[in-house]
Amino acid sequence: MPPAPAPADGPDSAPASADASEPPPPPPAPAPADGPASTDASPAAAGESEPPPGPPAPDDESRTGGAGGKTRNWTRRTRRLALAAVLLLLLPLLIAETALRINYTGDPGAGTHTRNKDAIWLGHAWVDGRKTDADVTALAARLADTGIRDLYVHAGPLEHNGTLPKSAYPKARWLITAVHRKLPGVRVQAWLGDELAPEKPDAMHLERSETRAAVVASARQVVGEGFDGVHFDLEPLHSGDRNYLALLDALRPATPLLSVAAHQIDPLPAFHSFWGTVTGHPKWWSQEYFGQVARRVDQIAVMSYDTMQPLQSLYGGYVAQQTGLAIEVTPPGTDLLMGLPFYHENRFGHWAHAETVPAAVRGVRLGLSRTDADRANFGVALYVDFAATEDDWTSYRKDWVRTS
């Protein structure tokens, strides 16, 4: 700080009227040995106390608070980058969810109801001895005046090597005979499935030709038992799997009716690749691969549930989207069925309050209306009989079977 100025009435300006008898002032003090005498009056001489020295001029480090300041700046930058990353991830999701909600709006077209080509998955109890004639009678009453034409009866699972022990379906002939008698025109298909490698390490390896040959032999085996066809549910089946396509080609001559359960189609382009990279489970198929599968079978049923959608409107919009995507690549001669959730679990990927039968049926009708309202080979598939409630059956009848 600069020195304070000397006051105007300081010792160097004595008044002219000073008394003459006053002794002469003492001689001035000699200058300090280490420098000339100061010509400025000091603050002390002016009767002032020297103010305390101020802080030193800040340098670069003190301006940022030293190491602590650098840490705070780094933390702020990290938070901003994290926020930007979250926004980049959430923005496409918000856009996609908004599109699904919009997809659920509007009114389904007239005539978008059952074509009498619906199906239902039935549990293993129907072929292992737990069901009786009374159960078949009750089933016939349940299905009367509905659109159900196919029963997918669980007769497996297949062994990992593709074989199927006959002990897995001891009451199959009894069931087939009873259904044909009490439900004329309804077809009974053997529902066979297994887990697949490489995602599941201890599972079926479709890349092995001997395994595929065994699966074909198992199909012939159940057809010989009296089943009208074979319905395959092999999971998790990755999009683009050429071994699965080779299996389907080999199965066509082995069964009079070849049906498959299919994964959902990419809701966004190449979404199965992104999801597979992030989670290791590429849940979806590309639309192109779905079409390749659909061209090789008589019937394809989309597992349009377990969609991770939290609201009925979003789930219904998702089903509408899936319906349209599937219709676009499924040949007119192939039966296309959209799955309805006749179960009520709450777990990751499935919320019972969101994935409801009314929302699914509305989505199916909207997708059908917008893509091919007059498509004949189309229906819904109900999953699954042992978990269904009366409300599920009522919604199916009211919204799909009896809707005009």
Secondary structure, DSSP 8 states (H G I E B T S, - for coil): -------TTSTTS--TT--TTS----------TTS---SS--TTTTT------------HHHHTTHHHHHHHHHHHHHHHHHHHHHHHHHHHHHHHHHHHHHHT-S---TT-S--S-EEEEE-GGGTTT---HHHHHHHHHHHTTS-EEEEEEE-----TTS---GGG-TTHHHHHHHHHHHSTT-EEEEEEEEEBTTTSSSSB-TT-HHHHHHHHHHHHHHHHTT-SEEEEEEES--TT-HHHHHHHHHHGGG-SSEEEEE--B-SSTTHHHHHHHHHS----B-HHHHHHHHTT-SEEEE--------SHHHHHHHHHHHHHHHHHHS-TTSEEEEEEE-----BTTB-TTTS-HHHHHHHHHHHHHHHHTT-SSEEEEEE-GGG--HHHHHHIIIIIIS--
